[in-house]
Amino acid sequence: MKKIHLGTSRTFGHDLRSILASVRWSVGLIKTGMLGPVSSKQKKYLQIADDGIAKAVELIGRLNKVSVNKEKNAAKSKTK
C-alpha cells in the first residue's frame, strides 16, 4: 500500500509541476507585454503570481524528494 501511495504522490507532483509550468508561461507572456500593454500595478500582481508559482514548484520538489527517500528506506527495510 505504501509503494502505491509513494508512486502516486510522485505522479501527482509531476502533474502539478506541468500545470504550474503552463500557468508560469502564461504569466510570463502577459508580463512581457506580448499580449498587450500591462500597467505597473498589473506587473506587480503578475510578479506575485510568478513568485507563488516558483514557491509551489520548489515545495513540490521537496515533497518528491521526501517520497523518494521514504521509498528507498522502505526498500532497505525489506532487504534487512
C-alpha positions as CSV (number, residue, x, y, z in Angstrom):
1,M,0.0,0.0,0.0
2,K,2.8,2.4,0.8
3,K,4.5,1.7,-2.5
4,I,1.3,2.7,-4.4
5,H,1.0,5.8,-2.3
6,L,4.6,7.0,-2.9
7,G,4.4,6.4,-6.6
8,T,1.1,8.2,-6.7
9,S,2.5,11.2,-4.9
10,R,5.3,11.4,-7.4
11,T,2.9,11.3,-10.3
12,F,0.7,13.9,-8.6
13,G,3.8,16.1,-8.2
14,H,4.7,15.7,-11.8
15,D,1.1,16.7,-12.9
16,L,1.2,19.7,-10.6
17,R,4.5,20.9,-12.0
18,S,3.1,20.5,-15.5
19,I,0.1,22.7,-14.7
20,L,2.3,25.3,-12.9
21,A,4.6,25.4,-15.9
22,S,1.6,26.3,-18.2
23,V,0.5,29.0,-15.7
24,R,4.0,30.3,-15.4
25,W,4.3,30.5,-19.2
26,S,1.0,32.4,-19.4
27,V,2.0,34.8,-16.7
28,G,5.3,35.4,-18.4
29,L,3.6,36.2,-21.7
30,I,1.4,38.7,-20.0
31,K,4.3,40.2,-18.0
32,T,6.4,40.8,-21.2
33,G,3.5,42.8,-22.8
34,M,3.3,40.4,-25.7
35,L,-0.4,40.2,-25.3
36,G,-0.9,43.9,-24.9
37,P,0.0,46.7,-22.6
38,V,0.5,45.9,-18.9
39,S,0.3,48.6,-16.2
40,S,2.8,48.7,-13.4
41,K,0.1,47.6,-10.9
42,Q,-0.7,44.6,-13.1
43,K,3.0,43.8,-13.4
44,K,3.2,43.9,-9.6
45,Y,0.4,41.3,-9.2
46,L,1.9,39.2,-12.0
47,Q,5.2,39.1,-10.2
48,I,3.4,38.0,-7.0
49,A,1.8,35.2,-9.1
50,D,5.1,34.2,-10.6
51,D,6.8,34.1,-7.2
52,G,4.0,32.0,-5.8
53,I,4.4,29.6,-8.7
54,A,8.1,29.3,-8.1
55,K,7.5,28.6,-4.4
56,A,4.9,25.9,-5.2
57,V,7.3,24.2,-7.7
58,E,10.0,24.3,-5.1
59,L,7.7,22.7,-2.5
60,I,6.6,20.0,-4.9
61,G,10.3,19.2,-5.5
62,R,10.9,18.9,-1.8
63,L,7.8,16.6,-1.4
64,N,9.1,14.5,-4.2
65,K,12.5,14.1,-2.5
66,V,10.8,13.0,0.7
67,S,8.7,10.5,-1.3
68,V,11.8,9.1,-3.0
69,N,13.7,8.9,0.3
70,K,10.8,7.1,2.0
71,E,10.6,4.7,-0.9
72,K,14.4,4.0,-0.6
73,N,14.2,3.5,3.1
74,A,11.2,1.1,2.7
75,A,13.2,-0.9,0.2
76,K,16.2,-1.1,2.5
77,S,14.0,-2.2,5.4
78,K,12.6,-5.0,3.3
79,T,16.1,-6.3,2.4
80,K,17.2,-6.4,6.0
